[in-house]
Amino acid sequence: MRSTTTGKPPIEEVLAGEESRRIDAYWRAANYLSVGQIYLLDNPLLREPLRPEHVKPRLLGHWGTTPGLNFCYAHLNRMINQHDLNMMYVIGPGHGGPALLANTWLEGSYTEVYPNVPRDEAGMHELFRQFSFPGGVPSHVAPEVPGSIHEGGELGYSLAHAYGAAFDNPDLIVACVIGDGEAETGPLASSWHANAFLSPKQDGAVLPILHLNGYKIANPAVLARLPREQLDSLLRGHGYTPYFVEGDDPAPLHQRMAAALENALADLRTVQHRARTGSEHFEPLRWPMIVLRTPKGWTGPAHVDRLPVEGTWRAHQVPLSAVRENPEHLRILESWMRGYRPEELFDERGRPAQDITALAPSGTRRMGSNPHANGGTLLKNLALPDFRDYATEVTGHGSDLSEPTRALGRMLGDVIRLNGHERNFRLFGPDETASNRLDAVYEATDKQWGAETFSTDEHLAREGRVLEVLSEHLCQGWLEGYLLTGRHGVFNCYEAFIHIVDSMFNQHAKWLKVSHALPWRRPIASLNYLLTSHVWRQDHNGFSHQDPGFIDHVVNKKAEIIRVYLPPDTNTLLSVADHCLRSRDYVNVIVAGKNASPDWLGMDEAVPHCTRGAGIWEWAGTEGPSEEPDVVLACAGDAPTLEVVAAAALLREHLPNLRVRVVNVVDLMRLQPVTQHPHGMPDAEYDALFTTDRPIIFAYHGYPWLIHRLIYRRTSHDRTHVRGYQEEGTTTTPFDMLVLNDMDRFRLVIDVVDHVPGLGARAARLRQLMRDKRIQHRAWIRSHGEDLPEVRDWRWPY
């Protein structure tokens, strides 16, 4: 394969002979260390002939992408030194973990956070031994690797993370290597659009490096097989100027890569200079990128067992799989490693040669030590307004209505204003900020938009604190990159469609869990989800928009990471939101309605209620101060709360002697025992709240079995009867959604009649009345197209 560069005219001989030799030596050292991590248990410098016992018993890791990653790292080091760049390195092919471990060890970043892995022969021995070994480090670019904000074990998120890191970091360049297999994923395909949202004036820059090595695990990669002209047109259509660097001969390819990077940096600075000097006028911005095409498994074995390896899919993982058992494989491995000439790369003590360490930048200019990659070191507390200033006045429990998220929008608008000088808070969402009634934020900011605007557009500007793009993947990736580099944010989304990022949430939660065990990783701001337009008020959009199951997915993760809040009204939402914006290292899920709903608690009541996380609403029940209830009506979520309070009113009217306790749960994790979750209740507190022997009718926002799962250790589990969403939905009325899923007030009253001992026969007429009300409701909505007036206009009557 010949070496070529396309784009601007090539800068010939960018590298002087000595500089080219130094870069090649650094690259060979990184390749040597990478191979050693995959294979060697002992004899790291090959001071004696390689023997089977020097090789790991289980060979794990990925070689195919690694030499290309090392090649990029070496050249980016040169650029950092040459131009004093503030640069991060994000790699999509996270399977290339050996590359980042090798490079951070060479530059010294790794030893600084892990002094037990020094830059000498003993350290090299430990570096090799620990890789993919019990008690060691993963094969991916996990949180344990300094300089990383992106694991890449799951493909598709690198470019979104890179752009998230670049927002509001005007002097930062994020070099992002995208694997050609990763480029086939949906999230990565949508991430090419992120350049339309980047402000060259206020944000940093992303330098995508599309690494085409031709293959995935067992198949060719689509972009690698496109004709050059087609790929060039595709990338230019996305708004990039691609510089193609292709070849397999290292010497000329070093020159071509250096030239491409110089051209790309010049383009990048031109775009930023125009914007920052006020000389720009609208035209589609063209950001530079590199397309690097090298063989898969470059510099590895050409053939193994008479089959081609280098440049094929066979190089993806471990090219030599039977080194301990097969003498020929052992011979090839030793020849392969000695081919990097380690005696030139490391001194007699195993330390990297001076020429190699000289290529690495110093201090925080090293990509493994860039402070943005350990965002907690840069994190500043948000300046927050007093959430009580946005409270809705409550003249009586449930007597007035308000839209919870509209009040939150006013609060978030002031969060944006108060932190305007720091530029460290953003609101992300998939084209739903106004729909979710957070549009008061537009009084404080615009939506950031870098493409053309029309006179009919509203709230679009080159700089803004709101980022809206119709891709939940991009919103999640941007926010993760933003948080991991030391900033704050909120992701607002329709509840049903947050499932689109289930897997991305998984990876972020895993990252936080591992980071907790690394003292050098400083805490970052929590990832805050605001899920609204929720299941119980998607009656107009129908079944496709009705799914509360994200909560079930979230609570699978480690208890120290997860928080789930279901505020029942406006004032509780404001209190919860303030708490979440102040928190660190959590994933906070807030589920709240946007529609007009009852204001149950004044702010003086809402704050202690949210602080407790669960509590008795004495005003809604009928138990005396020193009495035990006959039944507990519990609720979690705004729609369930309305139905439980309405059911309590019906019971007060028809069964005035029945002692009813109403319990509202805001913090869902309070239901778990304290031994299972930090927010959990001790058994004594739980039993006092829910009783030890009385039936509990629990109306829950989501799937009812989650409540059973959370409380299965409690003594009251067998007496708890949960109502929730049962996958029954359609285009209908709001109350009919509740009836379809058996969580309406009439059904709850029937449950009380059925489960309170001795009540059935005495309350038979009430039970029949409740059934008749459900029948009446069904006939009414089919005749009138709206809910019964007594339901639609209901207010707490007491």
MARKOLTI-453506 format. One line per 8 residues: number of its first residue (from 0); their letters; for each residue y, x, z of C-alpha. Coordinates in steps of 0.5 Angstrom, whole numbers. Last residue first. Layout:
NUM) a) Y:X:Z; ...
This chain:
797) ypwrwdrv) 37:-123:106; 37:-125:99; 35:-119:95; 38:-120:88; 34:-124:83; 38:-125:76; 32:-123:71; 26:-126:76
789) epldeghs) 29:-133:78; 32:-133:70; 25:-132:68; 25:-126:63; 27:-126:56; 24:-129:49; 25:-136:50; 19:-139:49
781) riwarhqi) 14:-134:49; 18:-131:55; 17:-138:59; 10:-139:57; 8:-132:60; 13:-133:66; 10:-140:68; 3:-137:68
773) rkdrmlqr) 5:-131:73; 8:-136:77; 2:-141:77; -2:-135:80; 3:-134:85; 3:-141:87; -4:-141:88; -4:-135:92
765) lraaragl) 1:-139:97; -3:-145:97; -9:-141:99; -5:-137:105; -9:-140:111; -16:-139:107; -14:-132:105; -10:-129:111
757) gpvhdvvd) -16:-128:116; -16:-120:114; -10:-118:110; -13:-116:103; -13:-122:99; -7:-125:101; -3:-118:101; -6:-117:94
749) ivlrfrdm) -4:-124:92; 3:-122:94; 3:-116:90; 1:-120:84; 7:-124:84; 11:-118:85; 9:-115:79; 4:-109:78
741) dnlvlmdf) -1:-112:75; -1:-108:68; 1:-114:64; 5:-117:69; 10:-111:70; 11:-110:63; 12:-118:63; 18:-116:67
733) pttttgee) 21:-112:62; 20:-116:56; 16:-115:50; 14:-110:45; 7:-108:48; 4:-105:54; -3:-104:58; -5:-97:59
725) qygrvhtr) -6:-99:67; 1:-97:70; 1:-98:77; -2:-102:83; -6:-98:89; -10:-101:94; -10:-97:100; -15:-99:106
717) dhstrryi) -21:-94:104; -15:-88:104; -13:-90:111; -16:-84:114; -13:-79:109; -17:-74:105; -17:-78:99; -9:-79:99
709) lrhilwpy) -7:-75:93; -13:-77:89; -12:-84:91; -5:-84:89; -6:-81:82; -11:-86:81; -6:-91:80; -3:-88:73
701) ghyafiip) 5:-88:74; 11:-92:78; 6:-93:84; 6:-100:88; 2:-99:94; -1:-105:98; -4:-102:104; -9:-105:109
693) rdttflad) -8:-104:116; -12:-99:121; -9:-93:122; -2:-94:120; 2:-92:114; 8:-89:117; 4:-87:124; -2:-85:120
685) yeadpmgh) 2:-80:116; 6:-77:121; -1:-76:125; -4:-73:119; 1:-68:118; 5:-70:112; 6:-66:105; 12:-62:103
677) phqtvpql) 8:-55:103; 2:-58:100; -5:-58:101; -5:-57:109; 1:-61:109; -4:-67:107; -1:-70:101; 3:-76:101
669) rmldvvnv) 9:-72:102; 8:-69:95; 11:-76:92; 18:-74:94; 21:-81:94; 16:-85:98; 19:-92:100; 15:-96:106
661) vrvrlnpl) 16:-103:107; 12:-106:113; 10:-113:113; 9:-118:120; 7:-124:117; 10:-130:121; 15:-132:116; 9:-133:111
653) herllaaa) 13:-137:105; 20:-134:105; 18:-127:109; 12:-126:104; 17:-128:98; 22:-123:100; 17:-117:101; 14:-119:94
645) avveltpa) 22:-118:92; 22:-111:96; 15:-109:93; 17:-111:86; 24:-107:86; 21:-101:89; 15:-101:83; 21:-101:78
637) dgacalvv) 25:-95:82; 19:-91:83; 14:-90:89; 12:-96:93; 9:-98:99; 8:-105:102; 4:-104:109; 0:-110:112
629) dpeespge) 0:-114:119; 5:-109:122; 5:-106:129; 10:-109:133; 15:-105:138; 21:-106:133; 19:-112:130; 16:-112:123
621) tgawewig) 19:-117:118; 20:-111:113; 26:-110:108; 31:-108:113; 27:-103:116; 26:-99:110; 20:-95:113; 20:-87:110
613) agrtchpv) 18:-82:105; 22:-76:103; 25:-74:110; 31:-71:106; 31:-77:101; 31:-82:106; 36:-78:110; 41:-77:104
605) aedmglwd) 40:-84:102; 42:-88:108; 49:-85:109; 49:-85:101; 48:-93:101; 41:-95:100; 38:-100:95; 43:-100:89
597) psankgav) 39:-105:85; 38:-103:77; 42:-103:71; 38:-98:66; 37:-91:66; 31:-90:71; 29:-84:74; 23:-79:74
589) ivnvydrs) 25:-73:77; 20:-67:76; 22:-60:79; 18:-54:77; 20:-49:82; 22:-42:83; 29:-43:86; 32:-50:89
581) rlchdavs) 40:-51:89; 40:-56:82; 34:-59:85; 37:-61:92; 43:-64:88; 39:-68:84; 35:-71:89; 41:-73:93
573) lltntdpp) 44:-76:86; 38:-80:85; 38:-83:92; 45:-85:91; 43:-88:84; 36:-92:86; 29:-91:87; 29:-84:87
565) lyvriiea) 22:-81:84; 21:-74:86; 16:-69:84; 16:-62:86; 11:-56:84; 11:-49:85; 8:-48:92; 3:-53:90
557) kknvvhdi) -1:-50:85; -1:-54:78; -5:-60:77; 1:-64:80; 4:-63:73; -1:-66:69; -1:-73:73; 6:-73:73
549) fgpdqhsf) 6:-72:65; 2:-79:65; 8:-84:65; 6:-86:58; 10:-92:55; 14:-90:48; 8:-92:43; 7:-98:47
541) gnhdqrwv) 13:-102:45; 20:-100:44; 23:-106:47; 19:-106:53; 21:-98:54; 24:-100:61; 17:-99:65; 15:-93:62
533) hstllynl) 21:-89:63; 28:-88:59; 28:-83:64; 25:-76:65; 30:-71:68; 26:-64:68; 29:-58:72; 26:-51:72
525) saiprrwp) 28:-48:78; 33:-42:78; 30:-35:79; 27:-31:84; 26:-24:84; 20:-20:81; 20:-14:84; 16:-17:90
517) lahsvklw) 10:-19:85; 6:-25:88; 11:-30:87; 11:-28:79; 4:-30:78; 5:-37:80; 12:-37:77; 8:-35:70
509) kahqnfms) 3:-40:71; 8:-46:72; 11:-43:65; 5:-43:62; 3:-50:64; 10:-53:62; 9:-50:55; 2:-54:55
501) dvihifae) 5:-60:57; 11:-59:52; 9:-66:48; 8:-69:54; 15:-70:55; 15:-75:50; 13:-81:54; 18:-80:59
493) ycnfvghr) 24:-80:55; 28:-73:56; 33:-69:60; 32:-62:61; 36:-59:66; 39:-52:67; 41:-45:71; 41:-38:69
485) gtllygel) 38:-31:70; 34:-29:64; 28:-33:66; 32:-39:66; 35:-39:59; 29:-37:56; 25:-43:60; 31:-47:58
477) wgqclhes) 31:-45:50; 23:-46:50; 23:-53:53; 29:-55:49; 25:-52:43; 18:-55:44; 22:-62:45; 24:-62:38
469) lvelvrge) 30:-66:36; 35:-61:38; 41:-62:43; 44:-57:47; 50:-59:51; 54:-53:54; 58:-53:48; 61:-47:43
461) ralhedts) 61:-48:36; 63:-56:37; 60:-62:36; 62:-68:40; 62:-73:35; 61:-73:28; 64:-78:23; 69:-72:20
453) fteagwqk) 63:-68:18; 61:-62:21; 57:-56:18; 52:-52:22; 53:-48:29; 53:-54:34; 54:-53:41; 54:-60:44
445) dtaeyvad) 61:-61:47; 64:-60:54; 67:-64:60; 68:-71:58; 62:-70:54; 58:-70:60; 60:-77:61; 54:-78:56
437) lrnsated) 48:-78:61; 46:-85:59; 39:-83:57; 41:-85:50; 47:-81:51; 43:-75:52; 37:-77:48; 38:-72:41
429) pgflrfnr) 32:-68:44; 35:-65:51; 38:-59:54; 44:-59:59; 46:-52:60; 49:-48:66; 51:-40:67; 57:-40:63
421) ehgnlriv) 61:-37:69; 68:-39:68; 65:-46:66; 61:-47:72; 66:-52:76; 67:-56:69; 59:-56:68; 57:-58:75
413) dglmrgla) 63:-63:74; 60:-66:68; 53:-66:71; 56:-71:77; 59:-76:72; 52:-76:68; 48:-77:75; 53:-83:75
405) rtpeslds) 50:-85:68; 43:-83:70; 43:-88:76; 46:-95:72; 48:-99:77; 47:-106:81; 49:-110:87; 46:-114:92
397) ghgtveta) 40:-109:93; 42:-108:100; 49:-110:102; 56:-107:100; 53:-101:97; 58:-97:94; 56:-92:88; 56:-85:90
389) ydrfdpla) 59:-80:85; 63:-76:91; 57:-76:95; 54:-71:90; 59:-66:93; 61:-61:87; 56:-55:86; 58:-48:84
381) lnklltgg) 51:-45:82; 49:-40:85; 48:-33:81; 42:-30:78; 43:-23:76; 37:-20:80; 33:-27:79; 33:-25:71
373) nahpnsgm) 28:-20:71; 28:-19:64; 36:-20:64; 36:-13:68; 33:-9:62; 28:-4:66; 22:-5:61; 27:-5:55
365) rrtgspal) 30:2:57; 38:1:57; 37:0:65; 36:7:66; 35:11:60; 33:10:53; 26:13:51; 27:18:45
357) atidqapr) 27:24:50; 21:22:54; 17:24:47; 21:30:46; 19:32:53; 12:31:53; 9:25:57; 6:28:63
349) gredflee) -2:29:63; -1:35:68; -3:40:62; 3:37:58; 2:30:54; 3:29:46; 1:35:43; -5:36:46
341) prygrmws) -6:28:45; -7:29:37; -7:22:35; -14:24:31; -17:25:38; -17:18:39; -20:16:33; -25:22:33
333) elirlhep) -27:20:40; -28:13:38; -32:14:32; -37:19:36; -38:13:41; -39:8:35; -44:13:32; -48:14:39
325) nervaslp) -49:6:40; -50:4:47; -44:6:51; -39:5:45; -42:-2:42; -36:-6:40; -32:-1:36; -26:-5:33
317) vqharwtg) -24:-9:39; -20:-15:38; -17:-16:31; -19:-10:27; -25:-14:24; -19:-19:21; -18:-14:16; -13:-8:15
309) evplrdvh) -17:-3:19; -24:-5:19; -28:-5:13; -36:-5:14; -41:1:13; -42:0:21; -35:1:22; -30:3:17
301) apgtwgkp) -23:5:17; -23:6:24; -16:5:27; -9:8:25; -7:1:23; -11:-5:26; -8:-10:22; -5:-6:16
293) trlvimpw) 3:-6:16; 8:-11:13; 15:-12:17; 19:-17:15; 26:-16:19; 31:-21:21; 39:-21:19; 43:-27:21
285) rlpefhes) 46:-31:15; 52:-36:18; 53:-42:13; 60:-42:12; 66:-45:16; 72:-40:17; 71:-34:21; 77:-29:22
277) gtrarhqv) 78:-31:30; 76:-24:32; 70:-26:36; 67:-30:30; 68:-25:25; 66:-19:29; 60:-23:31; 57:-24:24
269) trldalan) 59:-17:22; 56:-14:28; 49:-18:26; 50:-15:19; 51:-8:21; 45:-9:26; 40:-11:20; 42:-5:16
261) elaaamrq) 41:0:21; 34:-4:23; 32:-4:15; 34:4:15; 30:6:21; 24:2:18; 24:5:12; 25:12:14
253) hlpapddg) 19:11:19; 15:8:13; 16:14:9; 12:18:14; 7:13:17; 4:11:10; 1:4:11; 7:0:8
245) evfyptyg) 12:-5:8; 19:-6:11; 22:-13:8; 29:-14:10; 30:-21:11; 37:-25:11; 36:-31:15; 39:-38:14
237) hgrllsdl) 32:-42:14; 33:-42:7; 33:-35:7; 27:-35:10; 23:-39:6; 26:-36:-1; 24:-29:2; 17:-32:3
229) qerplral) 17:-35:-4; 19:-29:-7; 14:-24:-4; 8:-29:-6; 5:-32:1; -1:-29:3; 2:-26:10; 6:-33:11
221) vapnaiky) -1:-36:11; -5:-31:16; -12:-30:13; -18:-32:18; -22:-29:23; -18:-28:29; -11:-28:25; -10:-24:19
213) gnlhlipl) -5:-21:15; -1:-16:19; 5:-19:18; 10:-18:23; 16:-22:23; 21:-19:27; 27:-23:29; 33:-20:31
205) vagdqkps) 37:-25:36; 44:-25:38; 48:-26:44; 52:-32:45; 60:-33:46; 63:-31:39; 56:-31:35; 55:-38:37
197) lfanahws) 47:-40:37; 45:-47:35; 44:-46:27; 40:-40:29; 35:-44:33; 32:-47:26; 27:-42:26; 24:-45:32
189) salpgtea) 21:-51:29; 16:-47:26; 15:-43:32; 14:-49:36; 9:-52:30; 4:-46:30; 3:-42:23; 8:-37:25
181) egdgivca) 4:-35:31; -1:-32:26; 4:-28:23; 6:-25:29; 13:-26:31; 17:-20:34; 23:-22:38; 29:-17:39
173) vildpndf) 34:-20:43; 41:-17:43; 45:-18:49; 53:-17:49; 54:-24:49; 49:-27:54; 51:-34:54; 45:-36:50
165) aagyahal) 41:-30:48; 35:-31:53; 34:-38:50; 34:-35:43; 29:-30:45; 25:-36:49; 25:-40:43; 23:-34:38
157) syglegge) 17:-33:43; 14:-40:44; 9:-41:39; 2:-37:41; -1:-38:48; -3:-31:51; 4:-30:49; 7:-28:56
149) hisgpvep) 14:-28:55; 19:-26:60; 17:-18:59; 21:-12:61; 16:-10:67; 9:-12:66; 6:-16:72; 9:-23:69
141) avhspvgg) 4:-22:63; 4:-19:57; -3:-20:55; -10:-16:57; -9:-18:64; -8:-13:70; -13:-10:75; -17:-13:81
133) pfsfqrfl) -23:-14:76; -21:-10:69; -17:-12:63; -13:-6:64; -14:-3:71; -18:3:69; -13:6:63; -7:5:67
125) ehmgaedr) -10:8:73; -13:14:69; -6:15:66; -3:15:73; -8:21:75; -6:25:69; 1:24:70; 7:19:69
117) pvnpyvet) 5:15:76; 1:9:77; 1:8:84; 9:8:84; 8:1:81; 15:-2:80; 18:5:78; 12:7:75
109) ysgelwtn) 12:2:69; 20:3:68; 18:11:66; 19:11:59; 12:12:57; 9:7:62; 14:2:59; 11:4:52
101) allapggh) 4:4:54; 4:-3:58; 8:-6:53; 3:-4:47; -3:-5:51; -1:-12:52; -2:-14:45; -5:-20:46
93) gpgivymm) 2:-23:47; 3:-23:40; 10:-27:40; 13:-21:43; 20:-21:47; 24:-14:47; 31:-14:50; 37:-10:48
85) nldhqnim) 43:-8:51; 45:-3:45; 48:4:46; 48:5:39; 44:11:37; 40:11:44; 39:3:43; 37:4:36
77) rnlhaycf) 32:10:37; 29:6:42; 28:0:37; 24:5:33; 19:7:38; 18:-1:40; 17:-3:33; 12:2:32
69) nlgpttgw) 9:0:38; 8:-7:36; 5:-5:30; 0:-1:33; -2:-7:38; -3:-12:33; -10:-11:31; -12:-8:38
61) hgllrpkv) -13:-14:42; -17:-13:49; -23:-13:53; -29:-8:52; -34:-9:58; -38:-3:61; -32:1:60; -33:8:57
53) heprlper) -33:15:61; -40:13:62; -42:13:55; -39:21:54; -33:23:51; -33:31:50; -29:34:56; -21:34:57
45) llpndlly) -21:28:53; -14:26:56; -16:20:60; -23:22:62; -25:16:66; -26:8:65; -23:8:57; -24:3:52
37) iqgvslyn) -18:-2:52; -13:2:56; -15:9:52; -13:5:45; -6:3:48; -5:10:51; -7:13:44; -2:8:40
29) aarwyadi) 4:9:45; 3:17:44; 2:16:37; 9:12:36; 12:17:41; 10:23:36; 12:19:30; 19:18:33
21) rrseegal) 20:25:35; 18:27:28; 23:23:25; 28:25:29; 26:33:27; 26:31:20; 33:27:20; 32:20:20
13) veeippkg) 36:15:16; 33:19:10; 35:13:5; 39:7:7; 36:2:3; 41:-2:-2; 41:-9:2; 35:-13:2
5) tttsrm) 28:-10:1; 25:-4:4; 18:-1:1; 13:3:3; 7:3:-2; 0:0:0
